[in-house]
Amino acid sequence: MANSAMEAAEFSRRVLDWYARDGRKDLPWQVQPTTYRVWVSEIMLQQTQVATVIPYFERFMERFPDIRSLSRATRDQVLHYWSGLGYYARARHLHAAAQQVVDKYNGRIPDAFDDVVALPGVGRSTAGAILALACGQYHAILDGNVKRVLTRFHAIAGWPGQSSVQKQLWILSEQHTPEQQTAAYTQAIMDLGATVCTRARPHCDSCPVNTGCAAHAAGKETEFPSPRLKKALPVRSVCMLMLCNGESEVLLEQRPPAGIWGGLWSFPEFPAADGVTAGCRESLGIKIGETETWPVVRHTFSHFHLDITPVYARLGEYQATVMEDPGRLWYNTAGNEERGLAAPVEKLLQRLTAQQQERDQHDANGKLRKTG
């Protein structure tokens, strides 16, 4: 199945030569490529670009420098350092896998493929990347960057997510992966896809394998890989209550462990803004005063749009009954709590904090005028 214009060995040699000359070698997880650091980076890089991952990786490593510190952390702490990175199941699986490694392997990440791929959140490609990059083992990988390079080079028709297309790509990936210098090649092929064979406007003139690329020869680089058939995303609507007490705290609820924003903290939700007051009495057992409805905020997931209507309200007097539910808490917006927050919730909290500061300043100015 190798491209007749360039054999697999020549392909890998050119990719390695390009990497030695132009590849990235100073990424944070490359500086000290322990199995743990490589593993965390590979999980973060699933469906996320390098530039986005770097600051998250550095903060995560500072807080959880080794697998034992990660295993001892609470889920809230782990999600806090993942907040904003998205696809939160990755963080939950990473945490569970760390605990599994500590319990089952005494804190030493296994180096056998079957053991690594059995860890939560680790698939065939991720396991191969971890063992190739950290241990130098021979394993092929097939992440999004590699799929794009191979699909274009061989002009493979069809969406790469289809099982038949994916099967072809795995065979090609294995053919192109050299048994020697596997770690360097693995990093090189990912780098090539990320920096040269990019999704839009690929830099074909800089590509080391452009003379053998079937898509380039036909002038159809951007037609590969074939896109998934898009469906119009449905729109869901929800009202989020930003309920504040007199202590500059806002009420948050913890979401169920699975599903959208699983395990993260969010605002209490209601079907519509005009039902918030009644909903507070029924579900929270509290009374609120006047409400203030903010403009709708849209948050887009891979499979639907979520239109959020934020509603601001204040608690007339402190009502401790809200705290009887362990799944709720009063969150201090001025504090530094390690809580996992959904991205739109974090943004709304920032706006809420700014608004509260403005109101506090306004009240303080009013008092000064009265006493002046």
N, C-alpha and C positions, 0 to 999 in steps of 0.2 A: 504493500500500500504506500511505500515511500514515493515521493515525487521523483519522476524520471529525470528532471532537470538537475536535481541535486540529491545525492544519497544522504541517508540519515547521519552517517559519520561526518560528512562534510558540513552538514547543517549544524551539528553540535559544536564542531571545531570553530566555525565562524562565529557562532553565538558566544562561545567562551573567549575567543580573541577580542570580540567587541566588548565583552564585559570587563576583561582585564584592562582595556583602554578607556572605556567610557562609562562603565557601570557604577552604580552607587555602592559605596563600601563603608559609609559612615552613618548608616541608620542606627538608631539607638540599640536595637536588638542585635545588630552586627558587631557592636563594639565589644560586648561580653556575651558571646553566643552560647550561654548555658541552655540546657534543655528547657528549663523553666521559662526563661526569658523568650526563647524562640516560640515555645508553646503559647504563651500569653499573646505574643505579637500575631501569631497565625490565627488565633481565635478572633482577635480584634480586627484583623485585616479581612475577615470573611465579609464580603459585601460592603466594605468600607475602604476608601482610598488612603494611601500612605500619609499624605499631608494632614488628613483629619485625625489619623490614629496617633501620630507622634506625640502631641501634647498629652493625650489620654494615657498613652503607654508610660510616659515619663512620670506622671502623677501616680499612676497605679503602682509602678515599681518602687517609688519612694515610700508609698504607704504599705505595700505588700512585697517586700524585697525577696521573699522566698516562699516556697510552697507551704511551709508550716504556718507562717504568718497569715497567708491567705485562708488556710483551712480553719484557723482559730477565729477568723473574723465572723461577724454576723452577716446575714444576707443583706441587711440594710446598709452596712458599711460598704460591702462590695458594690451594691447597686448605686450607692452615692458616688463612687468613683467611676461609675459607668454612665452616669446620668448625662444625657445629651448625645451619647454615641449610638443609641438606637439598637434595635434587635436585642432586647434585654434577656431573651432566653439564653444568649451566649454567656452572659454574666452568671446567670443561675447555674448553667451547666458547668462553667469553669469552676465555680465555687464547690459544686458537688463533686467534681472530678478531683479537686485538690484534697477534699476530705477523704475521698476514696483512695487516693495515692498514699496519704498518710496512714490510713487504717490498714490497707492491704499490702502496701509495699514499703512501709516504715519511712515514708517521706521521700523515697527515691523514685523518680519517674521511670517507669519501665522502658527498656530499649527493644522490646520485641514488638513487632508490628501488630500482632493480634491483640496484645495487651493494651497498646496505645489506642487502637481503633475502637476498643471496647469502652473507653472512657466516655462519660457523658459529653456530648457536643463535638466529638471528634469523628470525622468521617474519613473515608479512604484517602482523599487528597490531603487533608490536614495532617493525618498521621504520617503520610509519606513525606510531607514537607518538614515536619518536626524531626523525623529521624534522618532525613537527608541533610538538613541544614545543621542540626546540632550534633549528629553522630556520624555523618559521612556515609550513611548506609545507602545502598542502591534502591531507590523507590521512585517511580514516576509520580507526577502530580498533575492535577487538572483543575486549577483555579480559573477564575474568569479571564485573567490575562493570558494564560497558556491556551485556553480555548480559542481566544481571539487570534493569536498568532498562528496556531495550527489550522484553524478554519480558513484563514486567508491564504496561508502558504499552500494548502492543498485544495482550496476552493471547495470546501465541504458544504453542500447545500443543506438547508434545514436548520431549525432552531436547535442550538446545542443542548437545550434541556430535554429534548426528545431522547428516549432510551436508545433508539437505533443510532442516532447521531453521536450520542455520548459514548457508545460502545466503540464506534470508529475512532473517536478522539483518544480514548484510552489506549487503543492499540498503537496509534501514531505516537502518543506521548511516550510509551514504553520503548518504541523503536528509536526515538530521537534522544532519549536520556542515556548518556554514556555511563558505563560501569565505573570508569575512573573519573575523578573530579565531579562526582555527582552533586556535592554541596554547592560548588561554584556554578555548575550548570543550572541547578534548580533556582538559585538566586538570579542568574543571568536571564533565563527565559521569562521569569516573572517581571524582571526589570525591563526587558525588551518590550513586553506588552504594555507596561505601565508608562513608559517614557517615549517610545518610538512608535510601536504598533498600537496607537491609541484608538479609542472608540471613534472619535470624530477627528478628521484631518490628520491621519497618520503621516509620520515623517518618513516616507518611503526612501527618499534619497539618502537618509542616514542609516537605513536598515542593512545589517550585515548579510541578510539572506534574500535581498530583493531580487537578485538575478534568477532565483529559483521559485519565486512566489507566483503561483498561478493566478491569484486575484490581481496582483500588480501587473502581470503580463497582459491581462485582459482589460486593464484600466477600471476594474470593478472592486477596488479595495473596500470602499464603504458599503458595498452590498453584502459583505460577509463580516461577521456571522449573520445569518438570517434572523430577523427580530421575531420575538414571540408575538403571536396575533393579539393585538390590544383590544380590550373590551372597555367600554366606557365605565369609569369607576362610579359605583353608587355613592350617594351622599347620605350620611347619617347625621343627626342633630342631637345635641345634648346641652343641658344647662348646667354650668358649674357654679356652685355657691362659694363665694369668698367671704366667709363669716369671721369677723374679727371681734375679739373681746377688748376690754379696757387695758390689757397689758401688752398691746402691740403683738398679739398672737393671732394666728389664723387656724381654723379647724381643718385638719386633714384626715383622710381615711385611707387605710391600706387596701390596695386592690387584691383580688384573689391571686394565688401564686402562679396560676397559668393564665394564658390569654393575653390580650392587649395590656401592655404596661404591667405585666405580672409581678406582684410583690412590691410595686412602687407605691409611693404616697401621692394622693391626688385630692382634689376638692370633692366634697359630697356632690352627687349628681342628681339631677331632676329632669324629667322629660321636657319641661317648658318653663320659661321665666315666670309666667303668671301663676305657676303652681308652687313656687318656692316657699312662700309663707305657710301655706297649708302643709306642704311636705315636711317642713321643719317641725311642725307640731306633731305630725304623725310618725315620722321616722326617727327624729332626733329628740323629740319630747321637749322642745324649747320654743320660745317665742322670740321673734325678731321684729325690729322696727321697720322703718322705711327701707326700701331696696333701691339700688342704683344699677341699671342695666348698662353694660359696656358694649361696644361694637363687637360683632361676631368675629371670631378668630378661626381660620381654617387650618387644620393639621391633616396632612395627607400621609396615609399609610400605603403599602404596596397594593392593597386590594380595596381600599375605599377612602373617601374624603370624610373627615369628621369636622362638622361646623360646631364650634363651641361658643355658646352665649354666656359670658361671664356676668355674674350678678353679685354686686357688693352689698354687704349688710353688716350691721353692728349688733352685738349682743347688748341689750339694754342693761342688764345686770348679770353678774357672774352666775352661771347655772352649772353646778358641778355634775349634774346628771349626764351631761354629754360624755364625760370621761369614764363612765361606767363600762363602756365598750372598749375592750383592749385593742380593737382595730381602729381606734380614733385617738388623735392627740392634738393638743394645742401647740402649734409650731411657731417658734420665735423667729420671726423674719430677720431680726437683727443678730441672731445667734449664729453659731457655726456647727449646727448639728449634722452628723453624718447620716443623712437620710436619702434614700434613692427617690428622685423626683422625675416625673415625666417631663420631657422637654417643654411642651406648652405650659405646663403647670409652673415650671421654673421661671419662664418668661413672664407669666402673669404675676408671680410672686414679686419679681423685680419691679414691675409696674405698680403693684400694690404698695410695696415699700416706699417707692418714690412718692406716691400719692399721699401716704401717711405722713411722710416727712414734710411735705408741703403743707398739709393740714396742721401739723404740730407747729410749724413755723408761723403759719397764719394765726393760730390761737395765741402763740407767744407774743406776736406783734400786737394783737388786740389787747392783751393784758397790759403791755407796756404803755399803750395809748391811754388806757383807763387810769393807770397810776401816775402818768406823766403830768 
